[in-house]
Amino acid sequence: MYIIVCGCGRVGAQLATMLSNEGHDVVVIDSSADSFRRLGSGFNGLTIVGNGFDERVLEKAGIEKADVFAAVTNLDNTNIMAGQVAKKLYDVPKVISRVYYPDREKTYHRLGLETICGTTLVAKRVRDRILGHDLAVEESLNQKTRFTEMKATPALVGKKVAEIEIPNQFRLVEIIRNNEAIIVSSDTKIFSGDTIIAVVSIEATEKIRALYNVDIFMKVGDLVSLSIED
């Protein structure tokens, strides 16, 4: 897919890097060239300095052939303007705009824009929606699991995510470090002081608790049914 990401902040950089790593053609637009430093080493797409609602910038980015346009800056007004230009002027098939304030979502929807609201896990959720991975459809309801929150213990510190995950039982989703959310990969290392958000099979809860000497707290309202298979 040919995807244009408007905004290279923390969310935009993670989103662009994930999509690039998955083999998509990605172009990132940001008003500051310094923002592109956030892109991961695996990013092999294009970067363009400019405003995501500027027609000249969009045409330089190849907007005419874009399958998806994702506006994920930290400014709602910029996201709505860029999304409108992409959808109305260039007829991009899929346009997604990030929303900081939930009460503005209705306005976005009236304009025909899809929205993503919230900062936690937003990069992953935008990526999933771009690829058509609707969680309600994609995730099979064959295993009771729950989202859990736990503090990194000595048994976890220094290990990479791939070393501690257990297929069908324990899957890390993100790490909260210095008040910032980090979407994990298999190579992400656990540091002292990290808060870990994970999906744990209910049946394996006590096993994980004993194995890593952690106190597991169920996040309120997050009891779900989903698959955590590889």
HELIX and SHEET records of a PDB file:
HELIX    1   1 ARG A   10  ASN A   21  1                                  12    
HELIX    2   2 ALA A   33  ARG A   38  5                                   6    
HELIX    3   3 GLU A   55  LYS A   60  1                                   6    
HELIX    4   4 ILE A   63  LYS A   65  5                                   3    
HELIX    5   5 ASP A   76  GLN A   84  1                                   9    
HELIX    6   6 VAL A   85  LEU A   89  3                                   5    
HELIX    7   7 PRO A  102  ARG A  104  5                                   3    
HELIX    8   8 GLU A  105  ARG A  110  1                                   6    
HELIX    9   9 VAL A  122  ILE A  130  1                                   9    
HELIX   10  10 LEU A  135  GLU A  138  1                                   4    
HELIX   11  11 VAL A  161  ILE A  164  1                                   4    
HELIX   12  12 ILE A  202  ALA A  204  5                                   3    
HELIX   13  13 THR A  205  TYR A  212  1                                   8    
SHEET    1   A 6 LEU A  46  VAL A  49  0                                        
SHEET    2   A 6 ASP A  25  ASP A  30  1                                        
SHEET    3   A 6 TYR A   2  CYS A   6  1                                        
SHEET    4   A 6 VAL A  68  ALA A  71  1                                        
SHEET    5   A 6 LYS A  94  VAL A  99  1                                        
SHEET    6   A 6 GLU A 114  CYS A 117  1                                        
SHEET    1   B 5 GLU A 180  ILE A 183  0                                        
SHEET    2   B 5 PHE A 170  ARG A 177 -1                                        
SHEET    3   B 5 THR A 195  SER A 201 -1                                        
SHEET    4   B 5 LYS A 144  LYS A 151 -1                                        
SHEET    5   B 5 PHE A 217  SER A 225 -1                                        
END                                                                             
